Every structure is written in structure tokens, then in C-alpha cells.
Amino acid sequence: MPHDINPFPAETDHHAIWEMLVRKDVDGFVGQDWSIFAQCFKQDGFCGLDAKGSLDPSQWELRFPTVEAYRDAWLDDARKAAQTDYAEDRRRALYRATNMLDIRVEGHAATARKTFDDAIALAAGGDQKLNWQSVFFCTKEEGAWKITGFVGFLPFSSSR
């Protein structure tokens, strides 16, 4: 099965959250197009933490106090990735590396754990490791899911 197929039934909250946090993120990132992902965020009260690869909250940084701060970092990362010479299709590799099956919905609130566990082959040899996880917090407003914040770049070890 292709990695860019939503694993959840259509017309469900899980399906909508996966579309928002996987498809819009990956497709926007590869296209360096924030407008694809922008409408997914709740502007008021957004907060994003960078865990810096640590499980110790005392090491975490409030790196994204606003959606705009996150947008700027996301676009900078998207530009850097676009300038990297990969030996394989970046979009396909990002979908392959991404897993988001752990979505928990309680009424109008949800959490979604997104893991990255793979690598993208580099044209010059070797690869770029993708190995971390993020937990997103979401709310449903006027029938649409919005990201209210996240703890990103947590360590992740696969069970492969």
C-alpha cells in the first residue's frame, strides 16, 4: 500500500486529523508552500515546544510561542531540504518515514502522535536520518480540526 494513503475511513475525525498533520504538512513542506498548511492552526493561544531530543521537560524550549514563529522555522527547514541533493523522491521518502496511527479524540479535543523513523538517501552517498516523534494538540472548531500546539522533536526508538 502506498505510504500517502490515509489509513482512516473518510468522514471521520481521525481521517481529518491525519490529512491535516500528514498530507498538508508533507505536501506543503515539499512544495515550500505554507499556504497549504496555514489554515490548520489555531492562531490564538498556539504554543510549540522543541524537546531537543530529550524526554526531560527541563531541557525543552518554548521555541514556537506563535504560529508565525513556527511558520518561519518550518519554511526555513523546507528551503534547506529543497536545496539538499537527495537520491530519491523527497515526498515519497517523507511519507514512508511518517507514521501517525496514534490519534486520540475526546469530544472536541484530540492528541496525535506523529513519528518519523527512516532515512532519505543522499545523492552524494549516505543518508539523512529521520528519527523523532511529536505530539500534537488539536481542537475542533466550527466543524474543522485545528492545531493548538505540540511538543516536537522528542526521541523515538522504533520496534523494528
FINURO-76040 format. One record per atom (N, C-alpha, C): residue number from 1; chain; x, y, z. Coordinates in steps of 0.1 Angstrom, whole numbers. Layout:
// residues N
(NUM "A" (X Y Z)),
...
END
This chain:
// residues 160
(1 "A" (8 -12 0)),
(1 "A" (0 0 0)),
(1 "A" (9 12 0)),
(2 "A" (6 22 -8)),
(2 "A" (14 35 -8)),
(2 "A" (13 42 5)),
(3 "A" (24 48 9)),
(3 "A" (25 55 22)),
(3 "A" (17 67 23)),
(4 "A" (13 73 12)),
(4 "A" (5 85 12)),
(4 "A" (-10 83 12)),
(5 "A" (-14 71 15)),
(5 "A" (-29 68 16)),
(5 "A" (-33 69 30)),
(6 "A" (-43 77 33)),
(6 "A" (-48 79 46)),
(6 "A" (-54 66 51)),
(7 "A" (-49 61 63)),
(7 "A" (-53 48 68)),
(7 "A" (-67 48 75)),
(8 "A" (-73 59 77)),
(8 "A" (-85 60 84)),
(8 "A" (-97 62 75)),
(9 "A" (-109 57 78)),
(9 "A" (-121 59 70)),
(9 "A" (-124 73 68)),
(10 "A" (-128 77 56)),
(10 "A" (-132 90 52)),
(10 "A" (-144 95 61)),
(11 "A" (-145 108 63)),
(11 "A" (-156 114 71)),
(11 "A" (-155 111 86)),
(12 "A" (-143 108 90)),
(12 "A" (-141 106 105)),
(12 "A" (-131 116 110)),
(13 "A" (-131 118 123)),
(13 "A" (-122 128 129)),
(13 "A" (-107 123 127)),
(14 "A" (-105 110 128)),
(14 "A" (-91 105 126)),
(14 "A" (-87 108 112)),
(15 "A" (-95 106 102)),
(15 "A" (-92 109 88)),
(15 "A" (-88 124 86)),
(16 "A" (-96 132 92)),
(16 "A" (-94 147 91)),
(16 "A" (-81 151 97)),
(17 "A" (-78 146 109)),
(17 "A" (-66 149 116)),
(17 "A" (-54 144 109)),
(18 "A" (-54 132 103)),
(18 "A" (-43 126 95)),
(18 "A" (-41 135 83)),
(19 "A" (-51 139 76)),
(19 "A" (-50 148 64)),
(19 "A" (-43 161 68)),
(20 "A" (-46 166 79)),
(20 "A" (-41 179 84)),
(20 "A" (-26 177 88)),
(21 "A" (-23 167 96)),
(21 "A" (-10 166 102)),
(21 "A" (0 158 93)),
(22 "A" (-5 151 84)),
(22 "A" (5 143 75)),
(22 "A" (4 149 61)),
(23 "A" (-7 148 54)),
(23 "A" (-7 152 40)),
(23 "A" (-4 167 38)),
(24 "A" (-11 176 45)),
(24 "A" (-9 190 43)),
(24 "A" (5 194 48)),
(25 "A" (10 188 58)),
(25 "A" (24 191 63)),
(25 "A" (34 187 53)),
(26 "A" (33 174 48)),
(26 "A" (43 169 39)),
(26 "A" (42 176 25)),
(27 "A" (30 177 20)),
(27 "A" (29 183 7)),
(27 "A" (33 198 7)),
(28 "A" (29 205 17)),
(28 "A" (33 219 19)),
(28 "A" (48 221 20)),
(29 "A" (54 212 29)),
(29 "A" (68 212 31)),
(29 "A" (76 210 18)),
(30 "A" (73 199 11)),
(30 "A" (80 196 -1)),
(30 "A" (78 208 -11)),
(31 "A" (66 214 -12)),
(31 "A" (64 225 -21)),
(31 "A" (68 238 -16)),
(32 "A" (74 238 -4)),
(32 "A" (78 251 3)),
(32 "A" (66 261 2)),
(33 "A" (54 256 5)),
(33 "A" (42 264 4)),
(33 "A" (34 263 17)),
(34 "A" (36 273 25)),
(34 "A" (30 274 39)),
(34 "A" (15 275 37)),
(35 "A" (10 280 26)),
(35 "A" (-5 283 25)),
(35 "A" (-12 269 25)),
(36 "A" (-6 258 21)),
(36 "A" (-13 245 22)),
(36 "A" (-16 241 36)),
(37 "A" (-7 245 45)),
(37 "A" (-7 240 59)),
(37 "A" (-13 251 69)),
(38 "A" (-12 264 65)),
(38 "A" (-15 275 73)),
(38 "A" (-29 275 80)),
(39 "A" (-39 271 72)),
(39 "A" (-53 271 78)),
(39 "A" (-55 260 89)),
(40 "A" (-45 252 91)),
(40 "A" (-46 241 101)),
(40 "A" (-44 245 115)),
(41 "A" (-39 258 117)),
(41 "A" (-35 263 130)),
(41 "A" (-45 272 136)),
(42 "A" (-47 270 149)),
(42 "A" (-55 280 157)),
(42 "A" (-45 291 161)),
(43 "A" (-48 303 157)),
(43 "A" (-39 314 159)),
(43 "A" (-38 319 173)),
(44 "A" (-49 319 181)),
(44 "A" (-49 324 194)),
(44 "A" (-45 313 204)),
(45 "A" (-35 315 212)),
(45 "A" (-31 305 222)),
(45 "A" (-22 294 217)),
(46 "A" (-17 294 205)),
(46 "A" (-8 284 200)),
(46 "A" (5 284 208)),
(47 "A" (10 272 210)),
(47 "A" (23 270 217)),
(47 "A" (30 258 212)),
(48 "A" (42 259 207)),
(48 "A" (50 248 203)),
(48 "A" (63 247 210)),
(49 "A" (66 235 216)),
(49 "A" (78 232 223)),
(49 "A" (87 223 215)),
(50 "A" (100 226 216)),
(50 "A" (111 218 210)),
(50 "A" (117 210 221)),
(51 "A" (115 197 221)),
(51 "A" (120 188 231)),
(51 "A" (135 186 230)),
(52 "A" (141 190 218)),
(52 "A" (155 189 216)),
(52 "A" (160 174 218)),
(53 "A" (152 165 214)),
(53 "A" (156 151 215)),
(53 "A" (157 145 230)),
(54 "A" (151 152 239)),
(54 "A" (151 148 253)),
(54 "A" (137 145 259)),
(55 "A" (137 135 268)),
(55 "A" (125 132 275)),
(55 "A" (123 141 287)),
(56 "A" (134 148 291)),
(56 "A" (134 156 303)),
(56 "A" (128 170 300)),
(57 "A" (116 173 305)),
(57 "A" (110 186 302)),
(57 "A" (118 198 306)),
(58 "A" (128 197 315)),
(58 "A" (136 208 319)),
(58 "A" (146 212 307)),
(59 "A" (147 203 298)),
(59 "A" (156 206 286)),
(59 "A" (148 212 274)),
(60 "A" (135 212 275)),
(60 "A" (126 216 264)),
(60 "A" (126 231 263)),
(61 "A" (124 236 251)),
(61 "A" (124 251 248)),
(61 "A" (111 255 242)),
(62 "A" (106 266 247)),
(62 "A" (94 272 241)),
(62 "A" (99 280 229)),
(63 "A" (101 272 218)),
(63 "A" (107 277 206)),
(63 "A" (97 284 196)),
(64 "A" (84 280 198)),
(64 "A" (74 285 189)),
(64 "A" (62 290 197)),
(65 "A" (64 302 202)),
(65 "A" (53 308 210)),
(65 "A" (41 313 202)),
(66 "A" (43 314 189)),
(66 "A" (32 318 180)),
(66 "A" (32 309 167)),
(67 "A" (21 310 160)),
(67 "A" (21 303 147)),
(67 "A" (31 309 138)),
(68 "A" (33 322 138)),
(68 "A" (43 328 129)),
(68 "A" (57 324 132)),
(69 "A" (60 321 145)),
(69 "A" (74 316 148)),
(69 "A" (76 302 142)),
(70 "A" (65 294 143)),
(70 "A" (66 281 138)),
(70 "A" (67 281 122)),
(71 "A" (59 290 116)),
(71 "A" (59 291 102)),
(71 "A" (73 295 97)),
(72 "A" (79 304 103)),
(72 "A" (92 308 99)),
(72 "A" (102 297 99)),
(73 "A" (102 289 110)),
(73 "A" (112 278 112)),
(73 "A" (108 267 102)),
(74 "A" (95 264 100)),
(74 "A" (91 254 90)),
(74 "A" (95 258 76)),
(75 "A" (93 270 72)),
(75 "A" (97 275 59)),
(75 "A" (112 274 57)),
(76 "A" (120 278 67)),
(76 "A" (134 277 67)),
(76 "A" (139 262 65)),
(77 "A" (133 253 72)),
(77 "A" (136 239 71)),
(77 "A" (132 234 57)),
(78 "A" (121 238 52)),
(78 "A" (116 234 38)),
(78 "A" (126 239 28)),
(79 "A" (131 251 29)),
(79 "A" (141 257 19)),
(79 "A" (154 249 20)),
(80 "A" (158 246 32)),
(80 "A" (171 238 33)),
(80 "A" (169 224 27)),
(81 "A" (158 218 29)),
(81 "A" (155 204 24)),
(81 "A" (155 205 9)),
(82 "A" (149 216 3)),
(82 "A" (147 217 -11)),
(82 "A" (161 219 -18)),
(83 "A" (171 224 -10)),
(83 "A" (184 227 -16)),
(83 "A" (193 214 -14)),
(84 "A" (188 204 -7)),
(84 "A" (196 192 -5)),
(84 "A" (195 183 -17)),
(85 "A" (206 177 -21)),
(85 "A" (205 168 -33)),
(85 "A" (203 154 -28)),
(86 "A" (190 150 -29)),
(86 "A" (186 136 -25)),
(86 "A" (187 126 -37)),
(87 "A" (189 114 -33)),
(87 "A" (190 103 -44)),
(87 "A" (176 97 -46)),
(88 "A" (166 102 -39)),
(88 "A" (153 96 -41)),
(88 "A" (143 107 -39)),
(89 "A" (130 104 -43)),
(89 "A" (120 114 -42)),
(89 "A" (117 118 -28)),
(90 "A" (118 131 -24)),
(90 "A" (117 135 -11)),
(90 "A" (103 133 -5)),
(91 "A" (93 136 -13)),
(91 "A" (79 135 -9)),
(91 "A" (76 120 -5)),
(92 "A" (80 111 -14)),
(92 "A" (78 97 -11)),
(92 "A" (85 92 1)),
(93 "A" (97 97 3)),
(93 "A" (105 93 15)),
(93 "A" (99 99 27)),
(94 "A" (94 111 27)),
(94 "A" (88 117 39)),
(94 "A" (75 109 43)),
(95 "A" (67 105 33)),
(95 "A" (55 97 36)),
(95 "A" (59 84 42)),
(96 "A" (70 78 36)),
(96 "A" (74 65 41)),
(96 "A" (79 65 55)),
(97 "A" (86 76 59)),
(97 "A" (91 77 72)),
(97 "A" (81 81 83)),
(98 "A" (69 86 78)),
(98 "A" (59 91 88)),
(98 "A" (49 81 91)),
(99 "A" (46 80 104)),
(99 "A" (36 72 109)),
(99 "A" (27 80 119)),
(100 "A" (14 80 117)),
(100 "A" (5 87 126)),
(100 "A" (-8 79 128)),
(101 "A" (-6 68 135)),
(101 "A" (-18 60 138)),
(101 "A" (-23 62 152)),
(102 "A" (-16 68 160)),
(102 "A" (-20 71 174)),
(102 "A" (-27 84 175)),
(103 "A" (-39 84 173)),
(103 "A" (-48 96 173)),
(103 "A" (-59 94 184)),
(104 "A" (-60 102 193)),
(104 "A" (-70 101 204)),
(104 "A" (-79 113 204)),
(105 "A" (-92 110 202)),
(105 "A" (-102 120 202)),
(105 "A" (-111 119 214)),
(106 "A" (-113 130 220)),
(106 "A" (-123 131 232)),
(106 "A" (-131 143 229)),
(107 "A" (-143 142 224)),
(107 "A" (-152 153 221)),
(107 "A" (-145 162 210)),
(108 "A" (-143 175 215)),
(108 "A" (-137 185 206)),
(108 "A" (-122 187 208)),
(109 "A" (-116 177 215)),
(109 "A" (-101 178 217)),
(109 "A" (-95 165 212)),
(110 "A" (-82 166 208)),
(110 "A" (-75 154 203)),
(110 "A" (-60 156 205)),
(111 "A" (-54 144 206)),
(111 "A" (-39 144 205)),
(111 "A" (-36 135 194)),
(112 "A" (-25 137 188)),
(112 "A" (-20 129 177)),
(112 "A" (-5 128 178)),
(113 "A" (0 115 178)),
(113 "A" (14 113 179)),
(113 "A" (19 109 166)),
(114 "A" (29 117 161)),
(114 "A" (34 115 147)),
(114 "A" (49 111 149)),
(115 "A" (53 100 143)),
(115 "A" (66 95 144)),
(115 "A" (73 96 130)),
(116 "A" (86 98 131)),
(116 "A" (95 97 119)),
(116 "A" (105 86 122)),
(117 "A" (106 77 113)),
(117 "A" (116 66 116)),
(117 "A" (120 60 102)),
(118 "A" (130 66 96)),
(118 "A" (135 61 84)),
(118 "A" (147 71 80)),
(119 "A" (151 71 67)),
(119 "A" (161 79 62)),
(119 "A" (159 82 48)),
(120 "A" (164 94 43)),
(120 "A" (163 97 29)),
(120 "A" (177 96 23)),
(121 "A" (179 89 13)),
(121 "A" (192 87 6)),
(121 "A" (197 100 0)),
(122 "A" (209 103 2)),
(122 "A" (216 115 -3)),
(122 "A" (223 111 -16)),
(123 "A" (223 120 -26)),
(123 "A" (229 118 -39)),
(123 "A" (244 115 -37)),
(124 "A" (250 122 -28)),
(124 "A" (265 121 -26)),
(124 "A" (268 108 -18)),
(125 "A" (258 100 -14)),
(125 "A" (261 88 -6)),
(125 "A" (256 91 8)),
(126 "A" (253 80 15)),
(126 "A" (248 81 29)),
(126 "A" (234 85 29)),
(127 "A" (229 89 40)),
(127 "A" (215 93 41)),
(127 "A" (213 103 52)),
(128 "A" (201 109 52)),
(128 "A" (197 119 62)),
(128 "A" (187 111 71)),
(129 "A" (190 109 84)),
(129 "A" (182 102 93)),
(129 "A" (170 110 97)),
(130 "A" (158 104 97)),
(130 "A" (146 110 103)),
(130 "A" (142 101 114)),
(131 "A" (144 106 126)),
(131 "A" (141 97 138)),
(131 "A" (137 106 150)),
(132 "A" (124 109 151)),
(132 "A" (119 116 162)),
(132 "A" (104 115 163)),
(133 "A" (98 120 173)),
(133 "A" (83 120 174)),
(133 "A" (78 133 179)),
(134 "A" (66 136 176)),
(134 "A" (60 148 181)),
(134 "A" (45 145 185)),
(135 "A" (41 152 195)),
(135 "A" (27 150 200)),
(135 "A" (20 163 198)),
(136 "A" (9 163 190)),
(136 "A" (2 175 186)),
(136 "A" (-11 175 194)),
(137 "A" (-15 188 198)),
(137 "A" (-28 190 205)),
(137 "A" (-37 197 195)),
(138 "A" (-49 193 194)),
(138 "A" (-59 198 184)),
(138 "A" (-72 201 191)),
(139 "A" (-79 210 184)),
(139 "A" (-93 213 189)),
(139 "A" (-102 214 176)),
(140 "A" (-114 210 178)),
(140 "A" (-124 211 167)),
(140 "A" (-133 223 169)),
(141 "A" (-132 232 159)),
(141 "A" (-140 245 160)),
(141 "A" (-147 246 147)),
(142 "A" (-160 248 148)),
(142 "A" (-169 250 136)),
(142 "A" (-167 239 126)),
(143 "A" (-166 227 131)),
(143 "A" (-165 215 123)),
(143 "A" (-151 212 117)),
(144 "A" (-141 220 120)),
(144 "A" (-128 218 115)),
(144 "A" (-118 216 126)),
(145 "A" (-108 207 124)),
(145 "A" (-98 205 134)),
(145 "A" (-87 215 131)),
(146 "A" (-81 220 143)),
(146 "A" (-70 230 143)),
(146 "A" (-60 225 152)),
(147 "A" (-47 228 149)),
(147 "A" (-36 225 158)),
(147 "A" (-35 237 168)),
(148 "A" (-35 233 181)),
(148 "A" (-33 244 191)),
(148 "A" (-19 244 197)),
(149 "A" (-11 233 194)),
(149 "A" (2 233 199)),
(149 "A" (8 219 197)),
(150 "A" (20 218 202)),
(150 "A" (27 205 201)),
(150 "A" (40 204 209)),
(151 "A" (44 192 213)),
(151 "A" (58 190 218)),
(151 "A" (65 182 207)),
(152 "A" (75 188 201)),
(152 "A" (81 182 189)),
(152 "A" (95 178 192)),
(153 "A" (100 170 183)),
(153 "A" (114 165 183)),
(153 "A" (118 158 196)),
(154 "A" (108 149 200)),
(154 "A" (110 140 212)),
(154 "A" (118 128 206)),
(155 "A" (126 122 215)),
(155 "A" (133 110 210)),
(155 "A" (123 99 206)),
(156 "A" (127 90 197)),
(156 "A" (119 79 193)),
(156 "A" (128 68 189)),
(157 "A" (124 56 195)),
(157 "A" (131 44 191)),
(157 "A" (120 34 186)),
(158 "A" (123 29 174)),
(158 "A" (113 20 168)),
(158 "A" (114 6 174)),
(159 "A" (103 -1 171)),
(159 "A" (103 -15 175)),
(159 "A" (107 -24 163)),
(160 "A" (113 -18 153)),
(160 "A" (116 -26 141)),
(160 "A" (127 -36 144)),
END
